[in-house]
Amino acid sequence: MQEMKLAEFKNKKPPELIAYAESLEVENASVMRKQELMFAILKKLAAQEIEIIG
């Protein structure tokens, strides 16, 4: 099982989060606020059974 650190997301700038979200095929990523982006990314990662720590 892979894992991601929550702190990595908190430190990213919105353009970085948008690019990452788009790579995960998050819909409407470019119009989301940072908090919404982080939640959408975490949902996608959880669906892929990637462990979120921190």
PDB file of N, H, CA, C and O in Angstrom:
ATOM      1  N   MET A   1       0.843  -1.185   0.000  1.00  0.00           N
ATOM      2  CA  MET A   1       0.000   0.000   0.000  1.00  0.00           C
ATOM      3  C   MET A   1       0.886   1.246   0.000  1.00  0.00           C
ATOM      4  O   MET A   1       1.850   1.333   0.761  1.00  0.00           O
ATOM      5  N   GLN A   2       0.555   2.192  -0.849  1.00  0.00           N
ATOM      6  H   GLN A   2      -0.228   2.121  -1.468  1.00  0.00           H
ATOM      7  CA  GLN A   2       1.272   3.456  -0.889  1.00  0.00           C
ATOM      8  C   GLN A   2       0.738   4.381   0.188  1.00  0.00           C
ATOM      9  O   GLN A   2      -0.348   4.165   0.726  1.00  0.00           O
ATOM     10  N   GLU A   3       1.526   5.432   0.502  1.00  0.00           N
ATOM     11  H   GLU A   3       2.408   5.607   0.065  1.00  0.00           H
ATOM     12  CA  GLU A   3       1.046   6.402   1.474  1.00  0.00           C
ATOM     13  C   GLU A   3       1.425   7.812   1.051  1.00  0.00           C
ATOM     14  O   GLU A   3       2.416   8.019   0.351  1.00  0.00           O
ATOM     15  N   MET A   4       0.628   8.775   1.484  1.00  0.00           N
ATOM     16  H   MET A   4      -0.177   8.608   2.053  1.00  0.00           H
ATOM     17  CA  MET A   4       0.872  10.195   1.224  1.00  0.00           C
ATOM     18  C   MET A   4       0.771  10.923   2.548  1.00  0.00           C
ATOM     19  O   MET A   4      -0.014  10.545   3.418  1.00  0.00           O
ATOM     20  N   LYS A   5       1.572  11.970   2.697  1.00  0.00           N
ATOM     21  H   LYS A   5       2.210  12.277   1.991  1.00  0.00           H
ATOM     22  CA  LYS A   5       1.523  12.773   3.918  1.00  0.00           C
ATOM     23  C   LYS A   5       0.628  13.981   3.696  1.00  0.00           C
ATOM     24  O   LYS A   5       0.761  14.695   2.702  1.00  0.00           O
ATOM     25  N   LEU A   6      -0.280  14.199   4.630  1.00  0.00           N
ATOM     26  H   LEU A   6      -0.388  13.619   5.438  1.00  0.00           H
ATOM     27  CA  LEU A   6      -1.206  15.321   4.542  1.00  0.00           C
ATOM     28  C   LEU A   6      -0.455  16.651   4.504  1.00  0.00           C
ATOM     29  O   LEU A   6      -0.890  17.587   3.833  1.00  0.00           O
ATOM     30  N   ALA A   7       0.656  16.741   5.212  1.00  0.00           N
ATOM     31  H   ALA A   7       1.010  15.981   5.757  1.00  0.00           H
ATOM     32  CA  ALA A   7       1.443  17.979   5.246  1.00  0.00           C
ATOM     33  C   ALA A   7       1.935  18.366   3.853  1.00  0.00           C
ATOM     34  O   ALA A   7       2.093  19.551   3.562  1.00  0.00           O
ATOM     35  N   GLU A   8       2.178  17.381   2.992  1.00  0.00           N
ATOM     36  H   GLU A   8       2.049  16.418   3.229  1.00  0.00           H
ATOM     37  CA  GLU A   8       2.613  17.670   1.619  1.00  0.00           C
ATOM     38  C   GLU A   8       1.558  18.490   0.882  1.00  0.00           C
ATOM     39  O   GLU A   8       1.896  19.390   0.113  1.00  0.00           O
ATOM     40  N   PHE A   9       0.297  18.185   1.112  1.00  0.00           N
ATOM     41  H   PHE A   9       0.022  17.454   1.736  1.00  0.00           H
ATOM     42  CA  PHE A   9      -0.782  18.920   0.446  1.00  0.00           C
ATOM     43  C   PHE A   9      -0.930  20.318   1.018  1.00  0.00           C
ATOM     44  O   PHE A   9      -1.161  21.275   0.279  1.00  0.00           O
ATOM     45  N   LYS A  10      -0.800  20.438   2.322  1.00  0.00           N
ATOM     46  H   LYS A  10      -0.612  19.661   2.922  1.00  0.00           H
ATOM     47  CA  LYS A  10      -0.955  21.742   2.962  1.00  0.00           C
ATOM     48  C   LYS A  10       0.103  22.733   2.498  1.00  0.00           C
ATOM     49  O   LYS A  10      -0.150  23.937   2.457  1.00  0.00           O
ATOM     50  N   ASN A  11       1.286  22.235   2.147  1.00  0.00           N
ATOM     51  H   ASN A  11       1.491  21.257   2.180  1.00  0.00           H
ATOM     52  CA  ASN A  11       2.386  23.108   1.739  1.00  0.00           C
ATOM     53  C   ASN A  11       2.380  23.442   0.253  1.00  0.00           C
ATOM     54  O   ASN A  11       3.136  24.310  -0.183  1.00  0.00           O
ATOM     55  N   LYS A  12       1.553  22.779  -0.522  1.00  0.00           N
ATOM     56  H   LYS A  12       0.939  22.074  -0.168  1.00  0.00           H
ATOM     57  CA  LYS A  12       1.510  23.043  -1.966  1.00  0.00           C
ATOM     58  C   LYS A  12       0.718  24.310  -2.265  1.00  0.00           C
ATOM     59  O   LYS A  12      -0.241  24.644  -1.568  1.00  0.00           O
ATOM     60  N   LYS A  13       1.134  24.995  -3.297  1.00  0.00           N
ATOM     61  H   LYS A  13       1.912  24.724  -3.863  1.00  0.00           H
ATOM     62  CA  LYS A  13       0.422  26.186  -3.766  1.00  0.00           C
ATOM     63  C   LYS A  13      -0.751  25.729  -4.642  1.00  0.00           C
ATOM     64  O   LYS A  13      -0.713  24.636  -5.206  1.00  0.00           O
ATOM     65  N   PRO A  14      -1.796  26.566  -4.756  1.00  0.00           N
ATOM     66  CA  PRO A  14      -2.974  26.169  -5.550  1.00  0.00           C
ATOM     67  C   PRO A  14      -2.660  25.673  -6.965  1.00  0.00           C
ATOM     68  O   PRO A  14      -3.253  24.678  -7.382  1.00  0.00           O
ATOM     69  N   PRO A  15      -1.754  26.314  -7.732  1.00  0.00           N
ATOM     70  CA  PRO A  15      -1.484  25.769  -9.074  1.00  0.00           C
ATOM     71  C   PRO A  15      -0.920  24.342  -9.042  1.00  0.00           C
ATOM     72  O   PRO A  15      -1.199  23.542  -9.934  1.00  0.00           O
ATOM     73  N   GLU A  16      -0.131  24.031  -8.017  1.00  0.00           N
ATOM     74  H   GLU A  16       0.096  24.681  -7.292  1.00  0.00           H
ATOM     75  CA  GLU A  16       0.407  22.676  -7.883  1.00  0.00           C
ATOM     76  C   GLU A  16      -0.711  21.689  -7.553  1.00  0.00           C
ATOM     77  O   GLU A  16      -0.745  20.576  -8.078  1.00  0.00           O
ATOM     78  N   LEU A  17      -1.615  22.106  -6.684  1.00  0.00           N
ATOM     79  H   LEU A  17      -1.587  23.010  -6.257  1.00  0.00           H
ATOM     80  CA  LEU A  17      -2.747  21.242  -6.335  1.00  0.00           C
ATOM     81  C   LEU A  17      -3.654  21.010  -7.536  1.00  0.00           C
ATOM     82  O   LEU A  17      -4.145  19.901  -7.745  1.00  0.00           O
ATOM     83  N   ILE A  18      -3.873  22.053  -8.319  1.00  0.00           N
ATOM     84  H   ILE A  18      -3.473  22.954  -8.149  1.00  0.00           H
ATOM     85  CA  ILE A  18      -4.714  21.920  -9.513  1.00  0.00           C
ATOM     86  C   ILE A  18      -4.100  20.913 -10.478  1.00  0.00           C
ATOM     87  O   ILE A  18      -4.798  20.047 -11.004  1.00  0.00           O
ATOM     88  N   ALA A  19      -2.801  21.026 -10.710  1.00  0.00           N
ATOM     89  H   ALA A  19      -2.233  21.730 -10.283  1.00  0.00           H
ATOM     90  CA  ALA A  19      -2.122  20.100 -11.621  1.00  0.00           C
ATOM     91  C   ALA A  19      -2.221  18.664 -11.107  1.00  0.00           C
ATOM     92  O   ALA A  19      -2.475  17.740 -11.880  1.00  0.00           O
ATOM     93  N   TYR A  20      -2.022  18.482  -9.815  1.00  0.00           N
ATOM     94  H   TYR A  20      -1.816  19.233  -9.187  1.00  0.00           H
ATOM     95  CA  TYR A  20      -2.102  17.142  -9.233  1.00  0.00           C
ATOM     96  C   TYR A  20      -3.529  16.603  -9.320  1.00  0.00           C
ATOM     97  O   TYR A  20      -3.741  15.438  -9.660  1.00  0.00           O
ATOM     98  N   ALA A  21      -4.498  17.453  -9.013  1.00  0.00           N
ATOM     99  H   ALA A  21      -4.326  18.398  -8.738  1.00  0.00           H
ATOM    100  CA  ALA A  21      -5.903  17.043  -9.085  1.00  0.00           C
ATOM    101  C   ALA A  21      -6.279  16.646 -10.507  1.00  0.00           C
ATOM    102  O   ALA A  21      -6.975  15.652 -10.715  1.00  0.00           O
ATOM    103  N   GLU A  22      -5.820  17.418 -11.480  1.00  0.00           N
ATOM    104  H   GLU A  22      -5.254  18.225 -11.311  1.00  0.00           H
ATOM    105  CA  GLU A  22      -6.122  17.083 -12.874  1.00  0.00           C
ATOM    106  C   GLU A  22      -5.475  15.768 -13.275  1.00  0.00           C
ATOM    107  O   GLU A  22      -6.041  15.022 -14.074  1.00  0.00           O
ATOM    108  N   SER A  23      -4.297  15.471 -12.735  1.00  0.00           N
ATOM    109  H   SER A  23      -3.836  16.077 -12.087  1.00  0.00           H
ATOM    110  CA  SER A  23      -3.653  14.192 -13.050  1.00  0.00           C
ATOM    111  C   SER A  23      -4.440  13.020 -12.459  1.00  0.00           C
ATOM    112  O   SER A  23      -4.356  11.896 -12.953  1.00  0.00           O
ATOM    113  N   LEU A  24      -5.203  13.294 -11.400  1.00  0.00           N
ATOM    114  H   LEU A  24      -5.271  14.207 -10.999  1.00  0.00           H
ATOM    115  CA  LEU A  24      -6.063  12.271 -10.792  1.00  0.00           C
ATOM    116  C   LEU A  24      -7.468  12.274 -11.382  1.00  0.00           C
ATOM    117  O   LEU A  24      -8.336  11.518 -10.946  1.00  0.00           O
ATOM    118  N   GLU A  25      -7.684  13.132 -12.378  1.00  0.00           N
ATOM    119  H   GLU A  25      -6.979  13.746 -12.732  1.00  0.00           H
ATOM    120  CA  GLU A  25      -8.965  13.268 -13.064  1.00  0.00           C
ATOM    121  C   GLU A  25     -10.077  13.789 -12.150  1.00  0.00           C
ATOM    122  O   GLU A  25     -11.218  13.333 -12.225  1.00  0.00           O
ATOM    123  N   VAL A  26      -9.732  14.745 -11.288  1.00  0.00           N
ATOM    124  H   VAL A  26      -8.805  15.116 -11.227  1.00  0.00           H
ATOM    125  CA  VAL A  26     -10.730  15.427 -10.463  1.00  0.00           C
ATOM    126  C   VAL A  26     -11.473  16.404 -11.367  1.00  0.00           C
ATOM    127  O   VAL A  26     -10.851  17.216 -12.052  1.00  0.00           O
ATOM    128  N   GLU A  27     -12.792  16.327 -11.371  1.00  0.00           N
ATOM    129  H   GLU A  27     -13.297  15.667 -10.815  1.00  0.00           H
ATOM    130  CA  GLU A  27     -13.588  17.209 -12.226  1.00  0.00           C
ATOM    131  C   GLU A  27     -13.618  18.628 -11.667  1.00  0.00           C
ATOM    132  O   GLU A  27     -13.694  18.823 -10.454  1.00  0.00           O
ATOM    133  N   ASN A  28     -13.559  19.607 -12.552  1.00  0.00           N
ATOM    134  H   ASN A  28     -13.497  19.449 -13.537  1.00  0.00           H
ATOM    135  CA  ASN A  28     -13.651  21.032 -12.199  1.00  0.00           C
ATOM    136  C   ASN A  28     -12.564  21.495 -11.239  1.00  0.00           C
ATOM    137  O   ASN A  28     -12.795  22.413 -10.451  1.00  0.00           O
ATOM    138  N   ALA A  29     -11.401  20.890 -11.286  1.00  0.00           N
ATOM    139  H   ALA A  29     -11.214  20.145 -11.927  1.00  0.00           H
ATOM    140  CA  ALA A  29     -10.320  21.236 -10.362  1.00  0.00           C
ATOM    141  C   ALA A  29      -9.913  22.700 -10.475  1.00  0.00           C
ATOM    142  O   ALA A  29      -9.557  23.320  -9.473  1.00  0.00           O
ATOM    143  N   SER A  30      -9.961  23.252 -11.664  1.00  0.00           N
ATOM    144  H   SER A  30     -10.250  22.748 -12.478  1.00  0.00           H
ATOM    145  CA  SER A  30      -9.476  24.619 -11.874  1.00  0.00           C
ATOM    146  C   SER A  30     -10.364  25.686 -11.244  1.00  0.00           C
ATOM    147  O   SER A  30      -9.940  26.835 -11.122  1.00  0.00           O
ATOM    148  N   VAL A  31     -11.579  25.340 -10.842  1.00  0.00           N
ATOM    149  H   VAL A  31     -11.924  24.406 -10.941  1.00  0.00           H
ATOM    150  CA  VAL A  31     -12.472  26.334 -10.238  1.00  0.00           C
ATOM    151  C   VAL A  31     -12.684  26.103  -8.738  1.00  0.00           C
ATOM    152  O   VAL A  31     -13.470  26.808  -8.106  1.00  0.00           O
ATOM    153  N   MET A  32     -11.992  25.126  -8.177  1.00  0.00           N
ATOM    154  H   MET A  32     -11.354  24.553  -8.690  1.00  0.00           H
ATOM    155  CA  MET A  32     -12.142  24.827  -6.752  1.00  0.00           C
ATOM    156  C   MET A  32     -11.213  25.683  -5.904  1.00  0.00           C
ATOM    157  O   MET A  32     -10.145  26.104  -6.347  1.00  0.00           O
ATOM    158  N   ARG A  33     -11.651  25.929  -4.668  1.00  0.00           N
ATOM    159  H   ARG A  33     -12.519  25.587  -4.308  1.00  0.00           H
ATOM    160  CA  ARG A  33     -10.779  26.578  -3.694  1.00  0.00           C
ATOM    161  C   ARG A  33      -9.786  25.541  -3.165  1.00  0.00           C
ATOM    162  O   ARG A  33      -9.984  24.338  -3.336  1.00  0.00           O
ATOM    163  N   LYS A  34      -8.724  26.016  -2.524  1.00  0.00           N
ATOM    164  H   LYS A  34      -8.563  26.993  -2.385  1.00  0.00           H
ATOM    165  CA  LYS A  34      -7.666  25.117  -2.053  1.00  0.00           C
ATOM    166  C   LYS A  34      -8.224  24.006  -1.162  1.00  0.00           C
ATOM    167  O   LYS A  34      -7.868  22.839  -1.329  1.00  0.00           O
ATOM    168  N   GLN A  35      -9.085  24.360  -0.230  1.00  0.00           N
ATOM    169  H   GLN A  35      -9.374  25.307  -0.095  1.00  0.00           H
ATOM    170  CA  GLN A  35      -9.646  23.371   0.689  1.00  0.00           C
ATOM    171  C   GLN A  35     -10.458  22.323  -0.068  1.00  0.00           C
ATOM    172  O   GLN A  35     -10.385  21.134   0.240  1.00  0.00           O
ATOM    173  N   GLU A  36     -11.226  22.764  -1.050  1.00  0.00           N
ATOM    174  H   GLU A  36     -11.286  23.730  -1.300  1.00  0.00           H
ATOM    175  CA  GLU A  36     -12.022  21.835  -1.864  1.00  0.00           C
ATOM    176  C   GLU A  36     -11.112  20.920  -2.678  1.00  0.00           C
ATOM    177  O   GLU A  36     -11.377  19.725  -2.813  1.00  0.00           O
ATOM    178  N   LEU A  37     -10.040  21.491  -3.216  1.00  0.00           N
ATOM    179  H   LEU A  37      -9.824  22.462  -3.106  1.00  0.00           H
ATOM    180  CA  LEU A  37      -9.081  20.699  -3.990  1.00  0.00           C
ATOM    181  C   LEU A  37      -8.470  19.605  -3.128  1.00  0.00           C
ATOM    182  O   LEU A  37      -8.396  18.445  -3.532  1.00  0.00           O
ATOM    183  N   MET A  38      -8.033  19.993  -1.933  1.00  0.00           N
ATOM    184  H   MET A  38      -8.093  20.935  -1.604  1.00  0.00           H
ATOM    185  CA  MET A  38      -7.408  19.015  -1.044  1.00  0.00           C
ATOM    186  C   MET A  38      -8.377  17.882  -0.721  1.00  0.00           C
ATOM    187  O   MET A  38      -7.988  16.714  -0.727  1.00  0.00           O
ATOM    188  N   PHE A  39      -9.625  18.215  -0.442  1.00  0.00           N
ATOM    189  H   PHE A  39      -9.940  19.164  -0.438  1.00  0.00           H
ATOM    190  CA  PHE A  39     -10.618  17.189  -0.121  1.00  0.00           C
ATOM    191  C   PHE A  39     -10.860  16.271  -1.321  1.00  0.00           C
ATOM    192  O   PHE A  39     -10.933  15.052  -1.168  1.00  0.00           O
ATOM    193  N   ALA A  40     -10.986  16.856  -2.509  1.00  0.00           N
ATOM    194  H   ALA A  40     -10.927  17.846  -2.634  1.00  0.00           H
ATOM    195  CA  ALA A  40     -11.225  16.052  -3.715  1.00  0.00           C
ATOM    196  C   ALA A  40     -10.041  15.128  -3.996  1.00  0.00           C
ATOM    197  O   ALA A  40     -10.227  13.972  -4.376  1.00  0.00           O
ATOM    198  N   ILE A  41      -8.830  15.638  -3.807  1.00  0.00           N
ATOM    199  H   ILE A  41      -8.679  16.577  -3.498  1.00  0.00           H
ATOM    200  CA  ILE A  41      -7.628  14.818  -4.006  1.00  0.00           C
ATOM    201  C   ILE A  41      -7.607  13.676  -2.998  1.00  0.00           C
ATOM    202  O   ILE A  41      -7.343  12.530  -3.363  1.00  0.00           O
ATOM    203  N   LEU A  42      -7.881  13.979  -1.739  1.00  0.00           N
ATOM    204  H   LEU A  42      -8.096  14.909  -1.442  1.00  0.00           H
ATOM    205  CA  LEU A  42      -7.879  12.943  -0.705  1.00  0.00           C
ATOM    206  C   LEU A  42      -8.924  11.871  -0.986  1.00  0.00           C
ATOM    207  O   LEU A  42      -8.674  10.690  -0.746  1.00  0.00           O
ATOM    208  N   LYS A  43     -10.087  12.265  -1.489  1.00  0.00           N
ATOM    209  H   LYS A  43     -10.289  13.225  -1.684  1.00  0.00           H
ATOM    210  CA  LYS A  43     -11.117  11.289  -1.854  1.00  0.00           C
ATOM    211  C   LYS A  43     -10.622  10.366  -2.958  1.00  0.00           C
ATOM    212  O   LYS A  43     -10.823   9.153  -2.895  1.00  0.00           O
ATOM    213  N   LYS A  44      -9.972  10.940  -3.972  1.00  0.00           N
ATOM    214  H   LYS A  44      -9.809  11.925  -4.023  1.00  0.00           H
ATOM    215  CA  LYS A  44      -9.455  10.124  -5.079  1.00  0.00           C
ATOM    216  C   LYS A  44      -8.385   9.157  -4.581  1.00  0.00           C
ATOM    217  O   LYS A  44      -8.374   7.986  -4.959  1.00  0.00           O
ATOM    218  N   LEU A  45      -7.483   9.655  -3.728  1.00  0.00           N
ATOM    219  H   LEU A  45      -7.492  10.606  -3.421  1.00  0.00           H
ATOM    220  CA  LEU A  45      -6.417   8.802  -3.205  1.00  0.00           C
ATOM    221  C   LEU A  45      -6.989   7.684  -2.338  1.00  0.00           C
ATOM    222  O   LEU A  45      -6.528   6.545  -2.411  1.00  0.00           O
ATOM    223  N   ALA A  46      -7.987   8.001  -1.522  1.00  0.00           N
ATOM    224  H   ALA A  46      -8.361   8.927  -1.463  1.00  0.00           H
ATOM    225  CA  ALA A  46      -8.615   6.984  -0.679  1.00  0.00           C
ATOM    226  C   ALA A  46      -9.287   5.914  -1.538  1.00  0.00           C
ATOM    227  O   ALA A  46      -9.253   4.730  -1.202  1.00  0.00           O
ATOM    228  N   ALA A  47      -9.892   6.330  -2.636  1.00  0.00           N
ATOM    229  H   ALA A  47      -9.920   7.291  -2.909  1.00  0.00           H
ATOM    230  CA  ALA A  47     -10.539   5.376  -3.542  1.00  0.00           C
ATOM    231  C   ALA A  47      -9.517   4.437  -4.176  1.00  0.00           C
ATOM    232  O   ALA A  47      -9.842   3.311  -4.552  1.00  0.00           O
ATOM    233  N   GLN A  48      -8.276   4.915  -4.291  1.00  0.00           N
ATOM    234  H   GLN A  48      -8.012   5.830  -3.986  1.00  0.00           H
ATOM    235  CA  GLN A  48      -7.200   4.092  -4.848  1.00  0.00           C
ATOM    236  C   GLN A  48      -6.464   3.322  -3.750  1.00  0.00           C
ATOM    237  O   GLN A  48      -5.425   2.708  -3.997  1.00  0.00           O
ATOM    238  N   GLU A  49      -7.017   3.364  -2.536  1.00  0.00           N
ATOM    239  H   GLU A  49      -7.860   3.863  -2.336  1.00  0.00           H
ATOM    240  CA  GLU A  49      -6.459   2.673  -1.374  1.00  0.00           C
ATOM    241  C   GLU A  49      -5.052   3.141  -1.030  1.00  0.00           C
ATOM    242  O   GLU A  49      -4.202   2.344  -0.632  1.00  0.00           O
ATOM    243  N   ILE A  50      -4.812   4.444  -1.188  1.00  0.00           N
ATOM    244  H   ILE A  50      -5.502   5.091  -1.511  1.00  0.00           H
ATOM    245  CA  ILE A  50      -3.541   5.042  -0.779  1.00  0.00           C
ATOM    246  C   ILE A  50      -3.737   5.592   0.625  1.00  0.00           C
ATOM    247  O   ILE A  50      -4.662   6.364   0.875  1.00  0.00           O
ATOM    248  N   GLU A  51      -2.864   5.191   1.534  1.00  0.00           N
ATOM    249  H   GLU A  51      -2.113   4.564   1.330  1.00  0.00           H
ATOM    250  CA  GLU A  51      -2.989   5.595   2.933  1.00  0.00           C
ATOM    251  C   GLU A  51      -2.574   7.053   3.107  1.00  0.00           C
ATOM    252  O   GLU A  51      -1.536   7.475   2.597  1.00  0.00           O
ATOM    253  N   ILE A  52      -3.387   7.814   3.828  1.00  0.00           N
ATOM    254  H   ILE A  52      -4.230   7.470   4.242  1.00  0.00           H
ATOM    255  CA  ILE A  52      -3.105   9.219   4.116  1.00  0.00           C
ATOM    256  C   ILE A  52      -2.653   9.300   5.568  1.00  0.00           C
ATOM    257  O   ILE A  52      -3.368   8.868   6.473  1.00  0.00           O
ATOM    258  N   ILE A  53      -1.457   9.858   5.789  1.00  0.00           N
ATOM    259  H   ILE A  53      -0.876  10.209   5.054  1.00  0.00           H
ATOM    260  CA  ILE A  53      -0.946   9.963   7.157  1.00  0.00           C
ATOM    261  C   ILE A  53      -0.663  11.413   7.499  1.00  0.00           C
ATOM    262  O   ILE A  53      -0.464  12.250   6.619  1.00  0.00           O
ATOM    263  N   GLY A  54      -0.649  11.698   8.802  1.00  0.00           N
ATOM    264  H   GLY A  54      -0.811  11.018   9.518  1.00  0.00           H
ATOM    265  CA  GLY A  54      -0.260  13.028   9.284  1.00  0.00           C
ATOM    266  C   GLY A  54      -1.383  13.947   9.338  1.00  0.00           C
ATOM    267  O   GLY A  54      -1.215  15.105   9.723  1.00  0.00           O
TER     268      GLY A  54
END
